């Protein structure tokens, strides 16, 4: 894949072999989706009608299964996608362009201020999930990197040039100017997340961040913890604002309020979790539990505990959010961390399928998909220790 600055030309097909060495995390995410070993590599490439005939289904059903339409049963979708892999089926993109007049490409515009997202494992897994859907439907992915000041121009440019048929919006803020702009342009789009400050008439796929962190906080409260720290993402981002709201709502339900000294917000890295935990554990009244917004931040908190010879789950508990990343696993047989779990790769699939449905049908009615996180109990949590146990 060639990362392009400012311009969205050329169109880039999302395949494993098109990726360059400069985007290793995206490469890794896509390698996980390589065809299984039983793929019939020697078979001639089938067209849609031949694949449908082989399965005993109509071409319309096969097309809808490959494009993620919700009216197709999961069993049929899996049967069709498995057969497509086995028989080396690939949509004829050029023919579809000529027949539909579409670009057969989906845009992802990333501002330079968030260029770290290109190697962020969450972004890479999302792209891997979306790429599965694009590849089945014969769509290319156009990834454009622009300076912050050129972001609006980039959206207007892709619209005026017709380089893409739709846009996936990443990292929505509480107040996000991109959403009304895309509505104004009339360019089909789906948001990965939501925006509290936006009018509700747009399509999105999101995890229920408020409920996830309310449930996680209640879990810690049930274990007897009352001094709970929140290590959150940047709170101008919508997901982080919702997670904080869930945290505070759970405390309020027990007659408690959040302690500002036990709340930090920032870029979710291992260093963020480590630095936050070091400072908080040195307080006169340190936390007995941490709730972190990312797996990386939780790893930083764990390192701070190790440096103090404190045991995770006994001396201090940790609950985190696990995006089920393909190459950053929360343990194998037993989870390392108690976590609210939701697959970002599945979110990528759902966003892509939703956008392709909107493009194919031409509908303007908003479509929404709220994914619920599950709470998985691991080795990182336990009953709140008695306060003297935390004081030298």
Residue pairs with C-beta under 8 A, 6 or more apart in sequence:
1 12
1 14
1 18
1 19
1 20
1 23
1 26
1 143
2 10
2 12
2 20
3 20
3 22
3 23
3 118
3 143
3 145
4 10
4 12
4 142
4 143
4 144
4 145
5 144
5 145
5 146
6 144
6 145
6 146
6 147
6 150
6 154
7 144
7 157
8 107
8 109
8 142
8 144
8 154
8 157
8 158
8 161
8 163
8 164
9 161
9 163
11 103
11 104
11 105
11 140
11 142
11 163
12 18
12 140
12 141
12 142
12 143
13 93
13 140
13 141
14 30
14 127
14 130
14 131
14 134
14 135
14 139
14 140
14 141
15 30
15 135
16 27
16 30
16 31
16 33
16 34
19 26
19 27
19 30
21 27
23 118
23 119
24 119
25 118
25 119
25 120
25 121
25 123
25 124
26 118
26 119
26 123
26 124
26 127
26 128
28 124
28 326
28 327
29 121
29 124
29 125
29 127
29 128
29 326
29 327
29 345
30 127
30 128
30 131
32 128
32 326
32 327
33 128
33 131
33 132
35 85
36 85
38 86
39 85
39 86
39 88
40 86
40 87
40 88
41 88
43 87
43 88
44 88
45 88
45 89
45 90
46 54
46 87
46 88
46 89
47 89
47 92
48 59
48 62
48 63
48 89
48 91
49 59
51 62
51 80
51 83
51 84
51 87
51 89
52 58
52 59
52 61
52 62
54 83
54 87
55 62
55 79
55 80
55 83
57 65
57 76
57 80
61 72
61 76
61 80
62 80
64 71
64 72
65 72
65 76
65 77
65 79
65 80
65 81
66 80
66 81
66 84
66 91
66 136
66 137
67 133
67 136
67 137
67 353
67 356
67 357
67 360
68 77
68 133
68 349
68 350
68 352
68 353
68 354
68 356
68 357
69 353
69 357
81 136
83 89
84 136
90 135
90 138
91 136
91 137
91 138
92 138
93 104
93 138
93 139
93 140
96 102
96 104
96 138
97 103
97 104
102 165
102 359
103 162
103 163
103 164
103 165
104 138
104 139
104 140
104 165
105 139
105 140
105 141
105 142
105 163
105 164
105 165
106 130
106 134
106 139
106 140
106 141
106 142
106 164
106 165
106 166
106 167
106 168
106 352
106 355
106 356
107 142
107 144
107 158
107 163
107 164
107 166
107 167
107 168
108 127
108 141
108 142
108 143
108 144
108 167
108 168
108 170
109 144
109 146
109 151
109 154
109 155
109 158
109 167
110 117
110 118
110 143
110 144
110 145
110 146
110 170
111 145
111 146
111 147
111 148
111 151
112 145
112 146
112 147
112 148
113 148
114 171
115 145
116 267
117 123
117 170
117 171
118 145
121 325
121 327
121 328
122 294
122 323
122 325
122 344
123 170
125 323
125 324
125 325
125 326
125 344
125 345
125 348
126 170
126 192
126 344
126 345
126 347
126 348
126 351
127 141
127 348
128 326
128 345
128 348
129 343
129 344
129 345
129 346
129 347
129 348
129 349
129 352
130 141
130 168
130 348
130 349
130 351
130 352
131 141
131 348
131 352
132 348
132 349
132 352
133 348
133 349
133 352
133 353
133 356
134 140
134 141
134 352
137 356
139 165
139 356
142 158
142 163
142 164
144 154
144 158
146 153
146 154
151 178
152 177
152 181
155 167
155 178
155 181
155 182
155 185
155 187
156 181
156 185
157 163
158 164
158 167
158 187
159 185
159 186
159 187
164 187
165 188
165 359
166 187
166 188
166 189
166 190
166 355
166 356
166 358
166 359
167 182
167 187
167 188
167 189
167 190
167 355
168 189
168 190
168 191
168 192
168 351
168 352
168 355
169 176
169 178
169 179
169 182
169 189
169 190
169 191
169 192
169 193
170 192
170 193
171 192
171 193
171 237
172 178
172 179
172 191
172 192
172 193
172 194
172 195
172 198
172 204
172 237
172 238
173 195
173 197
173 236
173 237
173 238
174 195
174 196
174 197
174 236
174 237
174 238
174 241
175 195
175 196
175 197
175 198
175 236
176 195
176 197
176 198
176 238
179 191
179 195
179 198
179 199
179 202
180 198
180 199
182 189
182 202
183 201
183 202
188 355
188 358
188 359
189 202
189 203
189 355
190 203
190 204
190 205
190 351
190 354
190 355
190 358
190 367
191 202
191 203
191 204
191 205
191 206
192 204
192 205
192 206
192 347
192 348
192 351
193 204
193 205
193 206
193 238
193 239
194 204
194 206
194 238
194 242
195 238
196 238
196 241
196 242
200 366
201 366
202 366
203 354
203 355
203 358
203 366
203 367
203 368
204 368
204 369
205 347
205 350
205 351
205 354
205 368
205 369
205 371
206 239
206 347
206 368
206 369
206 370
206 371
207 239
207 342
207 347
207 370
207 371
207 372
207 373
208 370
208 371
208 372
208 373
209 239
209 242
209 243
209 246
209 373
210 242
210 243
210 245
210 246
210 249
211 246
211 372
211 373
212 243
212 246
212 321
212 340
212 342
212 372
212 373
212 375
213 242
213 243
213 244
213 245
213 246
213 247
213 250
213 291
213 321
213 340
214 246
214 247
214 249
214 250
215 246
215 250
215 340
215 373
215 375
216 246
216 247
216 250
216 291
216 319
216 338
216 340
216 375
217 228
217 246
217 247
217 250
217 251
217 291
218 250
218 253
219 319
219 338
219 375
219 381
220 228
220 289
220 291
220 317
220 319
220 381
221 228
221 250
221 251
221 254
221 256
223 289
223 317
223 381
223 382
223 383
223 384
224 383
224 384
225 288
225 289
225 317
225 384
226 256
226 288
226 384
227 259
227 262
227 285
227 286
227 287
227 288
227 289
228 247
228 251
228 262
228 287
228 288
228 289
228 290
228 291
229 262
229 263
229 264
229 276
229 277
229 280
229 287
229 289
229 290
229 291
230 244
230 247
230 258
230 262
230 263
230 264
230 290
230 291
231 264
231 272
231 273
231 276
231 277
231 290
231 291
231 292
231 293
231 297
231 301
232 240
232 243
232 244
232 247
232 263
232 264
232 265
232 266
232 293
233 239
233 240
233 243
233 265
233 266
233 267
233 268
233 293
233 294
234 240
234 265
234 266
234 267
235 241
235 244
235 265
239 293
240 265
240 293
243 293
243 321
244 263
244 265
247 258
247 291
248 257
248 258
251 257
251 258
261 280
261 283
262 280
262 283
262 287
264 272
264 276
266 272
268 292
268 293
268 294
268 296
268 297
269 296
269 297
269 300
270 296
270 297
270 299
270 300
270 303
271 300
272 296
272 297
272 300
273 290
273 292
273 294
273 296
273 297
273 298
273 299
273 300
273 301
273 302
273 303
273 304
274 300
274 301
274 303
274 304
275 300
276 297
276 300
276 301
277 290
277 300
277 301
277 304
277 305
278 304
278 307
280 286
280 287
280 290
281 287
281 304
281 305
281 308
281 310
281 316
286 390
287 316
288 316
288 317
288 384
288 385
288 390
289 316
289 317
289 318
289 319
289 381
289 384
290 298
290 301
290 316
290 317
290 318
290 319
291 318
291 319
291 320
292 298
292 301
292 318
292 319
292 320
292 321
293 320
293 321
294 320
294 321
294 323
295 320
295 321
295 322
295 323
295 325
295 328
295 330
295 337
295 339
296 328
297 320
298 318
298 320
298 337
298 380
301 316
301 318
302 312
302 318
302 380
305 311
305 312
305 315
305 316
310 316
312 318
312 379
312 380
313 379
313 380
313 381
313 382
314 382
314 385
315 385
315 389
315 390
316 385
316 390
317 338
317 380
317 381
317 382
317 384
318 337
318 338
318 380
318 381
319 337
319 338
319 339
319 340
319 380
319 381
320 337
320 338
320 339
320 340
320 380
321 339
321 340
321 341
321 342
321 373
322 330
322 335
322 337
322 339
322 340
322 341
322 342
322 376
323 342
323 343
323 344
324 330
324 341
324 342
324 343
324 344
324 345
324 346
325 344
325 345
326 345
330 336
330 337
330 339
330 341
330 376
330 378
331 337
331 378
331 379
334 378
334 379
335 376
335 377
335 378
335 379
336 378
336 379
336 380
337 378
337 379
337 380
338 375
338 376
338 377
338 378
338 379
338 380
338 381
339 375
339 376
339 378
340 373
340 374
340 375
340 376
341 373
341 374
341 375
341 376
342 371
342 372
342 373
342 374
346 371
347 371
350 369
350 371
354 367
354 369
357 363
357 367
358 367
